[in-house]
Amino acid sequence: MIKLEKVSKEIDKTIVLKDITYTFKKGKTYALIGRNGSGKTMLLRLLCNLIKPTSGTILINDKKMDEEFYKYNFGVLIEKPKFLNELTGYENLELLASIKKIITKKDILDILDKVCLLEEKDKKYSKYSLGMKQKLALAQALMEKPNIILLDEPFNGLDTKSVDKIRKLILSIKNKDTLIIVATHNKEDVEILCDEEIFLEEGKIVDSKKLT
């Protein structure tokens, strides 16, 4: 569970999030809905500790995020992740996996297959198309079987067949101990993947709606 209590964020004297109070519960998939600039990406960045709130508190299981963050396995796709151009797709994932050492080479090959990138695993990242780069970013976010998953417009640039397969992958990952939050403009993503919608405008939550 992640709980936000009156969380605000100010950047260069501009308020980008204002008085956000919300509880995200495990076992649920949430959709963040809003126009560009509404605060969706900034909220995701706060939730994974990439930036700190200007005011307010973020709790994970009723303890401050700063105290608990290292205990949790986050899977994150926000904006454009950085990979090494001179390495192949597989080598990039292998390098990242070597940090925590909780998955095997077989696990890496398995996630590449599930995001429809196995055939391009030995191609250098510099040669990847935008769609292939997006698939690799999804693979790195999901490969270590995280229990908190944050995805910002995860299907940008993907073909319909890949989108269908990766949606099924996300649904298969969902369980009673997993919290998934997806920022998306796509109604079909919301209908297929999500249990609840959260609507943002000008950095504030203006409404929410349960879907299941």
KOLKE-717020 format. One record per residue (C-alpha): x, y, z. Coordinates in steps of 0.001 Angstrom, whole numbers, padded with zeros to 6 digits, always signed. Each point is the difference from the previous one (the first is absolute). Layout:
XYZ;...
END
This chain:
+000000+000000+000000;+001204+003500-000859;-001694+002899+001756;+000406+003651-000879;-000951+002616+002563;-000331+003601-001255;+002935-000430-002371;+001076+003018-002063;+002922+000599-002327;+001380+003354-001111;+002608+000359-002751;+001507+003388-000857;-002745+001729+001989;-002683-001831-001998;-002354-002361+001830;-000168-003234-002034;-001846-002093+002595;-002304+001426+002645;-001363-001626+003166;-000145-003548-001331;-001621-002330+002506;-000616-003541-001198;+000529-003633+000966;+001176-002537-002581;-000733-003537+001167;+001827-003179-000971;-001925-002416-002153;-001340+002906-002086;+000873+001597-003331;-000549+003760-000228;-000236+002228-003068;+001262+003587+000202;-002053+002077-002434;+000666+003586-001049;+001242+002297-002719;+003686+000572-000626;+001305+002140+002844;-002720-001096+002431;+002559-001578+002353;-000169-003704-000894;+003705-000487-000662;+001017+002172+002954;-002187-002090+002291;+001608-003208-001256;+003457+001487+000590;-000959+000797+003587;-001404-003491+000545;+003283-001663-000940;+002154+002429+001996;+001634+001616-003047;-000932+003385+001412;-001011+001171+003465;-003224+001813+000880;+000245+003651+000957;-002518-000679+002736;-002155-002845+001242;+000786-003633+000720;+000251-003194-002065;-000397-003246+001928;+000627-003589-001033;-001870-002373+002298;-000413+002857+002517;+003723+000801+000156;+001698+002961-001670;+001188-000796-003509;+003584+001052+000769;+000141-002632+002755;-001640-002816-001968;+000885+000567-003658;+002987-002369-000152;-002149-002912+001191;-002256+000028-003032;+000509-001269-003518;-001170+002802-002301;-000454-000407-003757;+000009+003400-001664;-000463+001344-003521;-000077+003792+000086;+000909+002225-002955;+003011-001255-001985;+002169-002534+001867;+003710+000064-000761;+001705-003043-001507;+003505-000435-001374;+000126+000399-003779;+003005-002294-000458;-001669-002946+001765;-002707-002273-001375;-003468-000037+001461;+000801-003204+001850;+003326+001346+001292;-001674+003128+001342;-002475-002084+001996;+002751-002345+001173;+001986+002988+001279;-002997+001343+001910;-000814-003445+001390;+003541-000305+001372;-000735+002756+002542;-002557-001898+002079;+000825-003503-001225;-003509-001322+000539;-000735-001283-003516;+001761-002397-002354;+000975+000169-003672;-003018-002172-000718;-002223+002590+001701;+001444+002709-002244;-000661-002049-003129;-003499-000741+001259;-000910+003678+000490;+001473+000889-003404;-002280-002612-001525;-003022+001312+001904;+000532+003564-001246;+000518-001226-003604;+003709+000898-000133;+001698-003390+000083;+000884+000017-003710;+001795+003351+000432;+001790-000858+003233;+003454-000062-001660;-000409+003263-001875;+001829+003018+001414;-002216+002512+001781;+001207+002759-002345;-001713-001893-002829;-003328-000360+001789;-003120+001705-001320;-002139+002105+002356;-002384-002939+000456;+002845-002383+000824;+001393+002483+002522;-003422+000171+001649;-000170-003804+000201;+003438-000128+001617;-001092+002636+002508;-003037-002125+000871;+002203-003069+000322;+002308+001722+002512;-003002+001239+001994;-001591-003443+000253;+002877-002496-000085;+000679-000188+003749;-003635-000762+000833;-000549+003258+001937;-002767+000397+002540;-000440+003712-000787;-000222+000849-003721;-000164+003567-001345;-000504+000410-003759;-000205+003306-001868;-001722-000396-003401;+001444-003529-000310;-001254-000805-003496;+001228+003055-001899;+001341-000980-003405;-001032-003661+000201;-001886-001982-002615;-003411-001477+000824;+001260-003581+000312;+002698+001018+002496;-002450+002119+002004;-002415-002922+000312;+002750-002356+001134;+001475+002427+002542;-003424+000834+001428;-000464-003726+000625;+003426-000079+001649;-000947+002837+002369;-003284-001728+000847;+001918-003219+000758;+002326+001875+002366;-002855+001479+002006;-000677-001741+003320;-001054+000821+003557;+003489+001243+000893;+000622+002147-003081;-000797+003686-000438;-000073+001308-003588;-000443+003635-001051;-000274+000903-003698;-000077+003509-001469;-001804-000227-003313;-002146+001873-002513;-001351-003244-001438;-003516-000980+001076;+000604-003614-001002;+002994-000201+002363;-002248+001187+002810;-002844-002383-000824;+002250-003064-000334;+002580+000590+002716;-001379+002220+002737;-002214-000211+003072;-000193+003720+000693;+000423+003295-001852;+001575+003098+001545;-000517+003303-001803;+002562+002791+000263;-000249+003651-001023;+002646+002648+000605;+001805-002169+002530;-003068-000902+002043;-002146-003132+000255;-003446+001179-001046;-001844-003315-000075;+000380-003778+000214;-002188-002872-001142;-000014-003712+000755;-000298-002221-003068;-000329-003409+001684;
END
